[in-house]
Amino acid sequence: MQIFNFKGRLKSIIVLVFFVLVSFQSYSQGGNFKWSNDGKSYYRIQAEGIVQYTLPENDAKVLISKEQLTPNQSTAPLEVSYFVFSEDEQKVLLFTNTARVWRINTKGDYWVLNMATGALQQIGQTMPESSLMFAKISPDGKLAAYVSENNIYVEDLSTSKIKALTTDGSVTLINGTFDWVYEEEFACRDGFRWSPDSKSIAYWQIDASDIKKFYMINNTDAIYSELVPLEYPKVGETPSACKVGVVNVDDAKTTWMNIPGDARQHYLVRMEFIPSTEKLLIQQLNRKQNQSKLFIAEPKTGTSRLIQQEEDAAWVDIYQAGNKYTVDFTNNFIWNNEGKNILWATEKDGWRHLYNVSLEGKKEQLITKGAYDFIDLSFIDTKKGYVYFMASPNNATQSYLYKTKLNGKGKLELVSPKALEGTHNYNVSPTGAFAIHSFSNHFTKPASEIISLANHESVNTEGSIEANLSKLEETPGVEFIKVTTSEGVEMDGWMVKPTNFDATKKYPVVFYVYTEPAGTTVNDTYGAGRNRNYNGNMADDGYIYISLDNRGTPAPKGREWRKSIYRNIGRINIKDQALAAQEILKWSFVDADRVAVWGHSGGGAATLNLLFQYPEIYKTGIAMAAITNQLTYDNVYQERYMGLPQENLEDFVNGSPVTYAENLQGNLLYIHGTGDDNVHYQNAEILVNELVKHNKQFQFMPYPNRTHGIREGEGTTEHLRTLFTNYLKTYCPPGAR
């Protein structure tokens, strides 16, 4: 469907379609969308090429046509997955032919389009196909740098001459990017930064040579099995060594930064050049991740000095802005006051708040104040002295835009419309003049609009979310609930009741669980209450479907709520869920003989623990890709939340489902991909052995070579949904009684 009229302004009906029916995720996140540097327009990849939209009129023009994206000797334009402009916006870097690395596509080919001449050139032409990572044009626009096969290269854009800045890269010595565990647990992918003067590059080097290999086995792609090695540090194992170096572009010589502490007992999780300087700011975590330190390092000498540190009795949270599952995500600092300060998120007063931290030794200043959590940063308005951020002081399942004074002396001001109760998101232009605003809740379809941030008014009144709210709302199929346990813990939840519900009858209940610190399940967004693994409609078939967020989940309810789970995964979260289920079973319309639970990953582990530890409650469980023994998972995640097994092994044992497997009384379906690089398939075999030992009967479905999401392979999703649905209907029959 052609939405835009490229010869004039958008018509009102077109505006309605565009602003109301397009979800925020598809509209303004990832490589498909970019703001202009001046914030007066934005760019999108479309069928016509890369299109520029000028605000506030939203006039559209094709900035880069399909013809401009077509290389010489080719009849087809490049299929662009991601693009970024140089600082002067005279060159465009184009990412194509991409390949997945662990979670997302971060390898591929890169091209540079010169906007002035129209010349389109591929960089890294001598490198293996689809091997380039994180290409970036230098600030002066003359060079491009990229990683290929764990080495860093620079290329002169005028001559296409390539120079290797590192040459020692290997499978285990990684320059300019990261190993599996840094990417998975710290969201670290892009591992190098240009200096502001374009004369040097700062980069991470990971030495994983001492990390033991975990071998996955591919039994299906050849007659003989193939071993698939993975450098994977299990909990209790010494981490990879990590250091930061600065390499001079002219002579390719690296100066290593001297950060105090054993490189194999610390993590370096953030690193950037301080704006307009030659100095680096580096964040270091100790192995237990309960101590954070900030260092300023001098690239010419490698010397460093400590400027800030904090500790937590549990762990220090690393604030990560926005969506970390995008190719351009980086764990950057939040700069303020021309690089003299950073905004720093910490929970040291019991709530996650923003502080203004000086790099010059001045006293830090609390910016956000009160009994609420800062969720995410949206914009810093230095001219007017405001910071815009996401928070939800009154409802932990929702999210709203607020602002307050940067100097910490202002009150908390709601910016999002009061009439729109639910979950908001904002993508603010670089100058703060405009923003993409999106909204949904459990009964309102996702909608997006472009607003003027100052007054939160849509640039087109007819296309605003509020003006079209009645067209977006539908009868809610899900209701949000609160359940208070016998121990006084109040848990947020949602519930979907059966279609044509009759309170005089009894229905089966299915619990969906995750329960761990990595995520929540109870969020007031459109689609809450849906089960992606169920064929059909659970409500129509006669199930009550419920999910609850226990203590330890990262809801904006304060530090104590989140960190009560420290050294208690598999116990406090499981107890909260079970005690809440006991309260629900008191409801007259719930059939206590038909209670099922399911979950994936950490939710798979919770499913097993609930089934094994509370067999009197849960009669049927479907567990996917579960951590059955906590000692099999990676060191960064498990040690952050559980400590070191060398010091408190009993906590790991007491929280592991395999410890309680002999208690199985109900029905269990266990599902795991044999190619899971995250939660290894060995977890399945460990559990199977224990269940066999105690003559516990169960159903088991391994999916050959599927990874953690169990999505790859022809027919996989359909097969999994059929298996899930049939098992649930067989052992927890639907319908009223």
N, C-alpha and C positions, 0 to 999 in steps of 0.2 A: 504493500500500500504506500503510495506517495503522500507523505504527510505535509511536506513543505512546498510553498510557492516561492521559488527562487527568484521571481521577478519583482516581488514587492513584499509588503508586510503580510504577516500571517493573518488569515481571516479568523473571525471569532470561533467558527465551528472547528477549524484546524487547531486553534489554541486549546479548545476544550479537549480534543482527542489527545493532544500532545501532553498537556500539563496534568491531566487528571488520570489518564489510564496507563501512563508509563511509570513503572516502579522506580524508586530511587536507585536501587542497586544496578539496574540495567542502564540507567540514565547518566549517572554521575560518578560512578566508581570505576576503578581499573583503568586499563590503557585506552578505553574508548572515549574518554572525556578529559579535556584539559582546559584550564582557565588561561587566558592571555595574561602576560605579566602585568599589564595595567589594570586588569580586573574589569575591563569594559566589554569584554566579549569572551566567548568560549568556543572550543573546537570539539567536533565529534567525527568519528569514523562512520561513514555511511556508504551506500552503494555508489554514490556519485564521486566519492573520494573523501578527503578531509574537508569538512564544511565548517565555516566560521559563522557564528551568530553574534550580532552586535546588539548590546543592551542599551536602554530598556526596550527598544522597539522589537527586538528579537529578529531583526532583518537577517536573512541567510544568504550566503554566497559560497560557492565552491572555491575554497582557498587553494587546495591541491587536487587536481583532477586525476581521473583514472589514467589519462594519457601521461601525466607527469610521473605517475607511479609505475609506469611500464618501462622496464630496463631495455636497453638496446638489444637487438637480436631476440626479443621476446614479444609475443602477441598478447600476453595476459599481464594485467597489473599485479603488483605485489599484494599479497593478502596480509595486511598490516594488523598485528595483534596489539601493538603498543607503540606510541610515538611520544616524543618529547622535543621541545624546541630548545635551541641554544639560548644562552642568556640574552643575546641581542635579537633573538627570534629570526635570524637570517638563515639558519640551518635547521633541518628537521631530522632527527634520528628515528629510524623506522625499524621495528623489531618484527621479523617474519620467520616462517619455517620453524616454529618453536617446538621444543621437546620438554617433557616433564622431568623434573628433578625432585624426587620425594613428593612434596605436596603440590607444587604448581609448576608451570612451564617457565623455567628461567634460563634454558639454553635455546639458542637459535642462531639465525643470521641477522646481521645488521646492515642497513643501508643509510646513506646520508644524502639528503636532497638539499641542494643549494638554492634558496629561494630567489636569489638575484639572477642566477644564470640558468636555472632549471636543470643543472647537471645532477644526475643520479648516479651515485657510486656505491659499490659494495665495499665495506671494510672487512679486513681479516680474510681476504680471498685465499690466502695460502694456508689457512687453518682448516681443520676438518669441518665438514658440513655440519651445521647446527651445533657448533661447539662454543660459540661466543656467549659470554655472560656479562650482564650489567654494564654494557657499553655506555660511556658518558663523554660528551664533548667538553673539552677544556673551557674554562671561563673565558679565555681570549678567543675561542672559536677556531683555533688553528689545528688542534690535535684531537684525536679520539683515543680513549683508553678502554681496555676490555680484558676480561679473563678468558683464557682458553686452556683447557686441560691443566688447571690449577697453577698457571703462570699468568703474570700480568704483562700486557703489551701496550705500547703506544704507537699510533699511526699518524703520520703527517697527512692531513687531508688534502694538501696541495700536490704532493708527490706520490702518495700511497706507500711511502717507505715505512716499514714496520720495524720496531725495535723492541727486543725483549727486555723488560725491566727486572724480571726474575727468571731464573733458569733451573732452579732446583725443585720445582713442583713435581709431585708424584701423587699416587693414590692416597698416601698417608701424610705427605707434607703439602699443605694446602695454602696457597697464596691468593689473597683477594676474594675468597669466599669461605665457606665453612663446612664442617663435617655434619653428619646426620643430626647429632644431638644438639648442636648450637642452633641449627635451623629449626628443629622440631620444638625445642623448649624455650629458646630465647627469641625466636623468629628472626634470627640473624641470617641473612642471605648475601646481600650486597656487601662485599668486604673491602672496599677501597674508596678513598675520597680524594678529589683534586684539591690542591692548595689554591687559595684565592688568586695567587699570581701565576698559576698554570705551570710552575717550574718544578713541582714535585707532587708525589702521590703518597698519601698515608694508607697503610693497608694492614690487615690482620694476617698473621701466619699461624696456622693450626698444625701442630705436630701430633698426629695420631698414630705414630709408629709403634707406640707401646700399648695401644688399645687392642685388646683381643678381638679376633674376628668371630662374628656369629655367622654360621653357614645356613642359608636357606637352600632347599633342594628343589630343583626343577625336574620333575619326572615325566613331563608330558611333551616336551618339544623335540625330543630325540629318543633314539632307542636306548642310549645310555644316559643315566642321570647326570645332571650338571649341578655343580656346587655354585651357589651365589653368595660370595663373601660380603660381609658388611662390618665395617669398623663400628662397634656398638659398645659403649661403656655401660655395663650393668651396674646397678646400685651396689655401692661398696667398692667398686673398682676405681682406681685413680683416673682422674679426668685427663683429657688431652692437654698438652702444653700449649699455651697461647701467648703470643706477643705481638706488639705493634711496631712496625717499622715505617720510616719515611724514606722513599727512594727518589733520588735526583733524576730528573728526566734526561739531562744531558749526558751524565756518565754512568747511569744505572747503578750507582752505589747507594746502599741502604744503611741508614743509621737507626739502630734499635733503641726504643724508648726503655729507660730503666725504671720500671714500675716495681716497687718493693714487694717482696713476697715470693714464695715458690710458685713458679708458673704452672705447676701441675696440681696446685692446691687452691687455685683462684680462677675466676672467669673474668674476661674483659668483654663487657656486654654493650658498651657504647663508646664511640670514638668519632670525633669531628674536629676539623679546624675551627678555632674560635673566629667568628666573622671579622674580616679586615685585619687579620693577624697571621703570623706564621706559627702560632702556638696551637697545641692540641689540647682538647679536654677529653679525658678518658675516665670511664666508670669501671671500677673493679668490684666484684663480689667475691667473698671468701667461699670456700667449698660448700659450707652449710647454708650459704646464701642468707645468713642472718646479720651480715655486716656489709655495708656499701661504703665505698670510698671514691671521691672525685679527685683526680690529679690533673694538674696543668703540666704538660710536657713540652720541652724545647727541642724541636726537630733537629737543630744543628748539632746539639751536644748530647741529646738523649736524656738529659737530666729531667727530673720531675719533682713536683712538690704537692703535698696534700693540702686541699683547700676546704674539704667538707667530708663528713662521715656521719653515718647513722647506724643504729643497731635495733634489732627487734628480737624479742624473746622467741618468736616463731621464725618468720622469714621476712625479708625486705621485698616488697612487691616492686616489680619493674613496670612502670606505666608505659603502655604501648598505645600510641594514638591510632585511631581509625581502624581500617581493615588490614590486618597483618597478612592476609592471604592474597596479596597483589604483588605483581612483579616489581613494582617500584616502592614497596614498603621498606623503610629503614628505621632503625631504632635511633632516631635523632634526638638531640636536646631541643628544648623549647627556649629559643633565644629571646632576650629582651634588652632594652636599653643599649642598642647597637652592639650587642655581644658582651656587655659588661656584666650582665646578669643572666640567669636562667630561671625559668619557672620550674619548680620541683614539686612533684607529688609525693606525699608521705603520710603515713597513718600514725605518727608519733603522739598525737593528742587523742587517739581513739577513733578518729574519722579520717578518711582520705581527703586531704586538703592540699591546696596549692600554696606554695611559699615562693617568695622572691629571694633567690640566693645570689649573693654578690660573688663575683670572681676576684674581687679586689679586697676581700677581708672585712667588708662591712657587715653589720648585723643583719641576719635574715629576717624577712617580714612575712607574716601570715596574711594571705590575700583572702581566701574563702574562710568564712567563720560560721560556726553553728553546728548543730547536731544533724548533719547530713554528709553524704559522700560526694565529692567531685567524681564524675564518671569519665568525661572526655573533654578535651580542649577543642574549641571551635574557631576562635579568633582572638587576637590581641589588638586592640585599638589603642595604639600608643599616643595618637594625637588627642583623643578625648579621655584617655586614661582608664579604659575599661578592658576587662577580660570577659569573653563570652565562653560559656562552657555548659556541658550537659550535666544535669543532676535530677533527682526526683526525691525531694525530702519527705513526701507524704505517701508515696506508693512505690515500693521497690520493684514492681513489675513494669514500671513505665519509665519514660525518659523525656525531659523537657530542656529547652534552651533557657539559660539564665545569664545574667551579667552582674558584675560587681566592680567596684573601683580597684584598679591595679595597686593603689597604695594601701589597700586593706582597710580603708576607713569608710567604705560604702556599705549600703545594705544590699541584701540579696534581692534582685529584681527579675521577675518572670518576663521572658521575651516571647515565648511560644503563646499562641492564642489560648485563652482559658477554655474556650468552647471545644477545643480539640483535646479530649482526654485520651491518652494512650502513649504511643511511642513515636517520638520525633527524631529526625536526623537532619544534619545540615552540612553542606559542602560550601564553604564561604570563599568568595573570590579573594585574591591576594590583597586587595585594598579594603575589603570589607564593605564595599558598596552594595554588592549583590550576594545572594546565596541560593543554592538549590535546597529547597525545603521539602522534606518528604514526611508523610504521616500515615500511620495505620493503627488500628486496634483490633481486638478479636472479632468485631462485627463491622469493620470498615475496611474496604479494599485499599491496598497501597496506592497512594497518590503523590504526585510531585508538582511543584510549582517553582517559578523563579520569583524571588521576593527582593524588595529593597530592605536590607537588614536594619537600617536605622528605625523604620517604623513597622517592620514586618508586614508590609503590604505587597500583594502580588503585583507584578508588572503589568498583568492583564486581569482586571477585575472579573471578567466573565469566565476566565479560566482558573480562578482561585479554588483552592480546596474547600474553603468554607462555603463559597457560592454553589458548589456542586456536591455538598456533603450528602444531601438526600439521595443522590444517584449512586453514591458509593456505599451507603449503609445497607445492611441486610439483617434479617432476623438472626440473632446470635445463636449459634449452635453450641457454644461453649460458655460456661459461667465461671467467674473467678471466685475462689473460696478461700477461707482461712480455717486451719485446723489447729487446735491447741492440744498438745499431748498431756499426759498425766504428770509430766515433769514441768509443765508450764511453758514449753517451747511453742511459740506460735509460728506456723509455717504457711507461706503463701502457696496456693495451688490453683489448678483449673480442673473443671469437670465437664465432660460431655455426657448428657443423659440420653437414654434410648429414645428414638423417635416414638411418638405416641406414648410417652412415659405414663405409667399408672402407679401412683405411690402406694397403692394397696398390694402390689405384687413385689416379688423379689427378683433382682437381676444380678448377673455376674459382674464383677468389677475387675478391670485390667489396669494395673499401675505401670506407667512409663517412668523409668528412673535413670538418672545419671549420678548425682549425689556428690561429686568430687569438686575440688577447687578450680578446675579448668573451665567450668561452664554451668549455666543455669538452664532449666527447662521451662520455667514459669515466667513467660514474658508476654506482655499485653500487645501482641502483634497479630496481624492477619495470618491465619493458618494454624494458630495455636489450637491444639486438640486434634490435629490430624496425625494419622499413623502411616508413615511412608511405606511400611512393610506389610500393610494389610490390603488384600484384594477386596474391594468393595467398600461399604460404609459401615463402620462399627456400630453407629447409632441405629441405623436401619436394621441391622442384624440383631440388636437387642443387648448391646454391652454398655455398661458404665465405664468410661475411660477417664483416668485421673492421673495427674502428675503433681508432685510436691517438691518444693525446694527446702532442703534441710540445712542445719547449721553446717558451715564449711563451704557452701556454694558461694560464688563471688557476687552475691546480691549487694546492692548499696544499702547495707544495714549496719555499717560500722565494723571496726576492726575485730571486736570480740566475736561477732557472729561468724566472720570469715575464718578467723585463725583459731577458733576453738577446736578445729579438726587437726591441729598440729600433733603429729605422732599418734593420731587416732583414726586414720583412714581405715575403713572396714569395721569400725566400732561405733563411734558417735554418730556418723551419718546413717549407719544401718539401724541403730537404735531409734533415732528420730523417725525414720521412715516406718519402722515397725510399730512404734507407739502411735503414730498418726493413723496407720492402717487400723489399729485396734479401735480408735475413736470412730473411724468411718464404718467399721463393721457393726457399730451400735445403731446405725441408721436402719430404720425399719425396712427400707426397700433394697438393702444390700444382702445378697445371698452369701453367707460366710463359707459355704461349701464350694463356691465357685470363685476363687480368688487367684488371679494370675498376675505375673510381673514380668517385664522384659526390659532390656537395655543393651547398649552397644558400648564396647571399650570399657571405660570406667563404669558405665551403666551395666555392662555385662558382668563385671565383678560384683557390683551391688546386687544384681539379680541373683547370683549364686549365693552370696552371703545371706540375703534375705531368705532364700529357699532353704539353706542349710541351718542358719541360726534360729530361724523362726518358722519351723515346719508346721506349727499349729495354725499359722496365719495363711501362708502362701502355699497353695496346692499345686500350682503349675508355673514353670518358669521357662523363658526363652532367652538365652544368654548368647551374645555375639561378641567375638573378638575380645574375650575377657582376660584380664590379668588375674590368673588363678593363684599365682604365687608372687607376692610383691618383690621378691628377690630377683625376679627375671626382668624387671623393667629398668629403664635407663637411670643413670645416676643423677642427672640434673633434676628431673621431675620428682623422683621418689625421695631423694635426699632433702630437697627443698621442703617437702611436706611431712617427712617422716624421720629426718635425722640420719645418722650413719648406722648401718647394721652392726658395725664393729662395736658400737656403744650401746645400742638399745635393740638388739636383735628380736627380743620378745615382742616388740610393737609390730614388727613386720610379720612375724608368725601369727600373732593374734588377730591381725587384720586381713589375712589371706584366706580366700574361700576354701582352698584345698585343706586347710586345717580342720574344717567342719564338714567335709564332704561325706563322712560316714553317717551324718545325721539326715541325709536325704530320705524323705518319705514320699514326696509328691512326684510330679511328672516334670522331667527336664529334657529340653531340646537344646543341645549345645552346637554352635556354629562358629567356624573359624576358617580364614583363608590361609593356605599353606605358604603363600608368598608374602605374608604380613611382615613388613620391615619395622613396624612400630611395636605392636604387641605380638611377640613371636609365637609361631604355631606350637612351640614347645609347651606353652601354657595349656594347650588342649591335651597334649599327651600326658602331661603331669597330672591333670585332673582325671583323665580317663583311667590312668593307672590306679589312682586312689579309689575311684568309684568301683573299679573291677575288684580291687583288693577286698572291698566290703560287700561285694555282690549286690551293688546298687544298679538297678536297671535304668537305662536312659536311652535317648536317641541322639545320634551324633552325625553332623553333616560337615565334612571338610570340603572346601572349595579349592581345587588345585590352582596354585600360582596367583590367586587373588590376594590383593593387598588389604590394608586395614579397612578400607571402605567397602570391600566385597562388591565391587562394581564391574571389574574388567571381565571380558569374555562374553561371547555370544550367548544370549539367553539367561545370563546370570541373574539380573534383576527380577525377571519374571519368575524364574525358578525359586529364588529366595522368597518372594512374596507369596507364591503358592504354598511353599513349605511352611512358612510362618502361619499363614491363614488356616491351612488344613490342620496343623497341629493344635492351634488355639481352639478351633471349633470342636476338635475331637476330645480334648482333655479339659477344656473349660467351655462347655456348650453354651451358646448364646440364647437369649430369649427370656421372657418373663415366666415365673412359676408362681 
